[in-house]
C-alpha cells in the first residue's frame, strides 16, 4: 500500500515552541472578555445603568425633591371608577381623597369635598358639577351615586403621569431612582478607586520601606482606620517599629 503521508522536519526549538497567536495585553483582555457571556452581560448592565442615571434625568419633567401632596402614594396601575359624565375616571387615594384621572391615564387634581355623611359612611365630592359619593363603610372603598347608591363602573388604567407612581410625599419614584442610581454608581467608583489605591501603595510602590518612618507616618495619616499590621508588606522593607 502506498504511503501518502509525508514526514515533516522539526527541530527541538520547534517542539518547545508554543504555537498560538501572539496577542498584546489589550488584545488578550478583549479575547477573554468577549468569550465570557457573564462579563458581556455585566458590561451591558453597567452601560444601561450609566445611561439611566446620567441621561435619564434630562428626559423627565419632574425633580427628585419636588413634592405634590395631592398625589401621594399613587400606584403605577390604578383601579378607577368612571365619572358620571364619561369624560374621565376617579381614583380613591389611601387618605380617602378622590383624584381626577383623564381618559389617557394622566392625573388631574383632587375633587372638591362637598360634605361628610358619617351616618351613611360616605363623603360627597363634586365631579364636574355632579355630586359623587365615596363609600368607606367596607373595603375596598367604592364610588357610587349618592342618591341611588349605584356603583360607578370600575376599570384599571396605567398611570401615564408617573410611570412608577409616587411616594408618601408625592414625589416621582422613577426620577428619584435615576438620581439614586447616580449616587450608587459614584459610591461604587470611589470604593473601587480606594481599593486600587491601597493595593498599589502596599504591593507595588513599597512606600513604607522606601521612606522609612516618614512614609509610614504619611500612609498611616491617610489610612488611620487600618490596623497596624497592614501598613507595610514584608517584601517592601522594614518599617519603623510601632508601640
C-alpha positions in Angstrom: 0.0 0.0 0.0 1.3 3.4 -1.0 2.1 5.7 1.9 0.7 9.1 1.2 1.9 10.7 4.4 4.9 12.9 4.3 7.2 13.4 7.3 7.6 17.0 8.4 11.0 18.1 9.6 11.1 19.6 13.0 13.8 20.8 15.4 14.0 20.8 19.1 13.2 24.5 19.1 10.0 23.9 17.1 9.0 21.2 19.6 9.3 23.6 22.5 7.6 26.5 20.8 4.1 27.3 21.8 2.0 27.5 18.7 -0.5 30.2 19.4 -1.5 33.6 18.1 0.6 36.4 19.6 -1.6 39.0 21.3 -0.9 42.2 23.1 -2.1 42.7 26.7 -5.1 44.7 25.5 -5.8 42.1 22.8 -5.7 39.2 25.3 -8.1 41.1 27.6 -10.5 41.6 24.8 -10.2 38.0 23.7 -11.0 36.7 27.2 -13.8 39.3 27.7 -15.7 38.5 24.5 -15.6 34.8 25.3 -17.2 35.3 28.7 -21.0 35.7 28.4 -21.3 36.8 32.0 -18.7 39.5 31.5 -20.6 40.8 28.5 -23.9 40.7 30.3 -22.4 42.7 33.2 -20.9 45.2 30.9 -24.3 45.8 29.2 -25.9 46.2 32.6 -23.4 48.8 33.6 -23.9 50.7 30.4 -27.6 50.7 30.8 -27.3 51.9 34.4 -25.0 54.7 33.3 -27.5 55.8 30.7 -30.3 55.5 33.1 -28.5 57.6 35.8 -26.8 60.2 33.6 -29.1 60.7 30.7 -32.4 59.8 32.3 -32.9 63.0 34.3 -32.8 65.0 31.1 -35.9 63.2 29.8 -38.2 63.7 32.8 -40.1 66.9 33.8 -40.0 66.1 37.5 -37.5 66.9 40.2 -36.3 64.3 42.6 -37.3 66.6 45.5 -40.5 68.3 44.2 -43.5 67.3 46.3 -47.2 67.2 45.4 -49.2 66.4 48.5 -52.4 66.0 46.5 -50.9 63.0 44.6 -49.3 60.8 47.3 -48.9 57.1 47.1 -50.4 56.8 43.6 -49.5 53.4 42.1 -48.3 52.7 38.6 -51.6 50.9 37.8 -54.8 52.3 39.3 -58.2 51.0 40.0 -60.5 53.8 38.9 -64.3 54.5 38.6 -65.8 56.0 35.6 -67.1 59.6 36.0 -70.9 60.2 35.7 -70.4 62.3 32.5 -68.0 59.7 31.0 -65.2 62.2 30.4 -62.7 60.6 32.8 -62.2 58.5 35.8 -62.0 58.9 39.6 -59.3 57.3 41.8 -59.5 56.8 45.5 -56.3 57.6 47.4 -55.2 55.9 50.7 -56.1 59.1 52.6 -59.7 58.8 51.3 -59.4 61.6 48.7 -60.6 61.4 45.2 -58.3 62.3 42.3 -59.4 63.0 38.8 -57.9 60.8 36.1 -58.1 61.7 32.4 -59.1 59.2 29.7 -55.4 58.9 28.6 -54.3 58.0 32.1 -52.8 61.3 33.1 -53.6 62.6 36.6 -55.5 65.8 37.4 -56.2 67.4 40.7 -58.2 66.3 43.7 -62.0 66.7 43.6 -63.5 69.3 45.9 -65.2 67.9 49.0 -68.8 69.0 49.4 -69.9 67.4 52.7 -69.5 64.5 55.0 -72.3 62.0 55.7 -71.0 60.0 58.6 -74.2 58.1 59.3 -74.0 56.6 55.8 -70.2 56.2 55.8 -70.0 58.5 52.7 -68.1 61.5 51.7 -69.6 63.6 49.0 -67.4 65.2 46.3 -68.1 67.5 43.3 -67.2 66.0 40.0 -67.7 68.5 37.1 -70.9 69.8 38.8 -72.3 66.4 39.7 -72.2 65.0 43.3 -70.5 61.7 43.7 -70.1 59.7 46.9 -67.1 57.9 48.3 -68.4 55.0 50.3 -65.9 53.9 53.0 -68.1 51.6 55.1 -66.4 48.5 53.8 -63.2 47.7 52.0 -62.4 48.1 49.2 -63.7 51.6 49.1 -66.1 52.4 46.2 -67.5 55.3 44.3 -71.3 55.5 43.9 -74.2 57.8 43.2 -75.3 59.3 46.5 -79.0 59.3 45.6 -79.4 55.8 44.0 -76.4 54.2 45.7 -75.5 52.6 42.4 -71.8 51.9 42.0 -69.9 53.5 39.1 -68.2 51.1 36.6 -64.7 50.2 37.7 -61.7 49.8 35.4 -57.9 49.6 35.6 -55.6 52.1 33.9 -51.9 52.7 33.9 -50.5 55.9 35.4 -49.2 57.9 32.5 -48.2 60.9 34.6 -45.9 58.9 37.0 -44.7 55.7 35.4 -43.6 54.1 38.7 -46.1 56.0 40.8 -45.4 58.5 43.7 -44.1 58.1 47.2 -45.6 59.2 50.5 -44.7 62.9 49.7 -46.0 62.9 46.1 -42.5 62.7 44.6 -41.9 60.8 41.3 -40.4 57.5 42.1 -38.8 57.0 38.7 -36.9 60.3 38.9 -35.7 59.5 42.4 -34.5 56.1 41.1 -32.4 57.9 38.5 -30.7 60.1 41.0 -30.3 57.3 43.5 -28.6 55.2 40.8 -26.2 58.0 40.1 -25.2 58.2 43.8 -24.8 54.4 44.0 -22.5 54.3 40.9 -20.5 57.2 42.3 -20.0 55.3 45.6 -19.0 52.1 43.8 -16.5 54.0 41.7 -14.9 55.7 44.7 -14.8 52.4 46.5 -13.0 50.7 43.5 -10.5 53.6 43.3 -9.9 53.4 47.1 -9.3 49.6 46.9 -6.9 50.1 43.9 -5.1 52.9 45.7 -4.4 50.6 48.7 -3.3 47.7 46.6 -1.0 49.9 44.6 0.6 51.5 47.6 1.1 48.3 49.5 2.1 45.9 46.8 3.9 47.9 44.2 5.4 51.2 45.5 6.5 50.0 48.9 6.2 53.5 50.3 6.8 52.3 53.9 10.0 50.6 53.1 11.4 53.3 50.8 10.8 56.4 53.0 11.1 54.8 56.4 9.2 56.3 59.3 8.1 59.4 57.4 6.4 57.5 54.6 4.9 55.2 57.2 3.5 58.3 59.1 2.1 59.8 55.9 0.4 56.5 54.9 -1.0 56.0 58.4 -2.4 59.5 58.4 -4.2 58.7 55.1 -5.5 55.3 56.3 -6.0 55.8 60.1 -8.6 53.1 60.2 -6.2 50.4 59.0 -4.8 48.0 61.6 -1.0 48.5 62.2 0.0 45.1 60.8 -1.3 46.1 57.3 0.7 49.3 56.9 3.6 47.6 55.1 4.3 44.5 53.2 7.3 42.5 54.5 8.8 42.3 51.0 8.9 46.1 50.7 11.3 46.6 53.6 11.2 47.1 57.3 9.1 49.9 58.7 9.8 51.7 61.9 8.5 49.7 64.9 5.2 50.8 66.4 4.4 50.8 70.1 
